[in-house]
Amino acid sequence: MERTETQMKILEVGKKEFLEKGFKDASLNKIVAEAGFTKGAFYGYYPDKAALFEDLVGEAAKGLLEQFKAAQAAHFDLVSKEKTKDSLKLSTEYLRVFVEYMYAHFDAFKLILCRAEGTRYANFLEELVELEVECSEEYYALLRKRGKLSGKMTKQLHHMITSAYFTAACETIAHDMPKEEAMRYIEELAKFFNSGWEGLLRLE
């Protein structure tokens, strides 16, 4: 839906305020005043500041979730293609895709990962971790059933390692790392974690 000039101004000022102070401490009065409109004009577009935050980040968050689901489906495709030994390689390829996507929507993910306290996105990263662990557990069970994986680990350890991995990858956004540096960083990060995964899972 096409946005009006007024709405674009509200989004611009709102993003600036949220980035500076975070959602919880952001002032709706300041957003309205700096945008040069009345609260009535604001409420014509958004019922509250949570709705404004949602408009700033919702599409980007949805896009990343869709890519996560595509990555998980791609891993299951490896089973039918008898290419399960490529699992870690595929994971690294998708990590590149995820980070590229986050950098293409940098401000939205800065808000989601660092400024979302008080919104439904406050636990966004943890939700991604849980989604990844649930799907990976199902994938590993299938590989084990087919004799393609001999290693074992508890679900608790799986969750802890995945959480550490995702948090480390998102540090690129948290620390405003330039994109080229971030892409080099995740290559090294993937090598480090893949060595650990390989030792635990023992893909065959």
N, C-alpha and C positions, 0 to 999 in steps of 0.2 A: 504494500500500500504506500502510495506516495506521501511523503511527509511535507508539512507546511514549513514555511520559513520560521515561524514561531516555534514549532516543535523541534526543528533542527537546532535552534538557539538554546532551547531548554536542555537538549541532549548534550550539546557542547559544554555548557556551563556545568551541568550535572556531572558529567564525566570528570571534569577538572576538579570539582569539589570532592567527589568520591575518591579520586586518585590521591588527593592531598590528605584527606582526613579519614578515609574509610567510610563505609556505609553507616556504621553506628554513630559516628561523631559528625557526619555531614549535616549541614543545616539547610533545611528546605527553604527557610526564610532567605538565607543568603543566596541560594540558587535562583530563587524567583527575583530577588533584588538585582543580582548581577546580570541576569538575563534581560532585565528591564520590563518585566511583565508583572501583572497582578497574580495573586494566588488563584483567583478565579480563572485566569487564562491557563495556569498550570493544571488545575483540576479539570479543565476541558479536555486534557490529553491523558492525564494520569491520576488515579484515585489517591496515590500516596507515593512517597519516595522509593518504596520497595518496587513499585511498578516501573518507575523510571530506571532503577538499577536493572531490573529484568529486561527492559528494552535494550539496554546497553550491552548485555552479556548473553542473553538467551539464545540467540541464533548461533553464536560461536560455540557455546557449550553443547548445543544440540548437534552441531557439526562434528565435534570431537567424539561425542558418544557414538555417532553413526560410524565414524572411522574405527572406533574400538570394536564395534560389532563386526565390521568388515574384516578386521584383522583376525578376530576369533574364527570367523567362517573360513578364512583362508588357511588357517592352521588345520582345521578339520579336513579341508580339501587335500592336504598333504597325505592323509591316510589312504584315500582312494587312489592317489597317484604313486603310492609306495615311495614317498619322498620325506618321510618323517625325520630323517637325519638332518634335514634342512630346517628344522623347527627354530633353532636359535638364530640362524641366519635370517629367516623370515621375520623373527621378532625384532632384530636389529633394523631391518628395512622399514618396518612399521614405526619403530621409534623415530627414525629420521622423518617419516611422514608426519607423525604427531608433532614433533618440534617445529617442523616447517610450517605446519598449520597454526600452531600457537603464535609463531612469530608473524604470520600473516594477519593475525588478530591480536596483536601484542597487548594493546590497552585493555581489551576485554578480558584476557587471561591474567593480566596484572590485577584487575579488579576481582576476578574469581578466586585467584590463588592467595592474594595478599590483602584485600580490602573488603572481603565479603562477610565479616562477622555481623550477625544480626539478620542475615538473609538465608534463603534456602540453599545458597551455594557455599555456605560456611564449611560444609563437609564434602565438597565436591571431589576433592582428591581422594578422600577415604572411600567414597562411593565408587570411584574408578578402580581403586585397589580391590574392593570387594567383588566387583564385577569381573575383574581379571582373574582373581583367585578362584571364584566359582566356576568359570568357564575352563580355566586351566586344569582344575581338579578333574573335571569331566574328561578333558582331552587326555590327561595323563592316565586316567583309568582305562580309557580305550587303548592307548598305546601299550599299557601293561598287559591287558587282555590279549593283545596280538603279539606279545613277546618282543616289543620294540623298546621297552623301557624296563630296566632292572632296579633302578634306584628308588628309594623311598624317603619321604620326609613328612612330618606332621603338617596338618593344615595350618596350625599356629605358626610354625616356622615359615611355611610358604607365605603366609600373610605378612609376617615381619620382613622377609626379604623383599617381597613385592612392594611393600610400603616404602622401604628404604630406597629401592630402585626408582620408583615414581617420584618420590620427594627429591632425590638427587637430580633427576632429569628436569624437574620444575624449578630447581635453583637457578637455572639459566634465566628464567623470567623474573624470579624474586630479586636477583642481583643485577637486573638490567644488563645482562651480558650481550655484547654485540653479536649479531646473528652468526657471522663467520666463526667467531670464537666458540659460540654455543654448539655449532655443528661439529667442531673438532672435539669439544669436551664430551659430547654424547658418544662419539666413536670410542673414546678411551673408556668411558663409563660402561658401554656395552661390552667391550672386551673383558673388563674386570668382572662384571656380573655374569657374563656368559661362561667364564671359566668356572665360577662357583656353581652355576646351574648344571654345567656338564658333569662336574664332580658328584653332584647330588643325584641327578636324574639318570645318568649313564644311558644315554640314548644308543640304541643298537640298530 
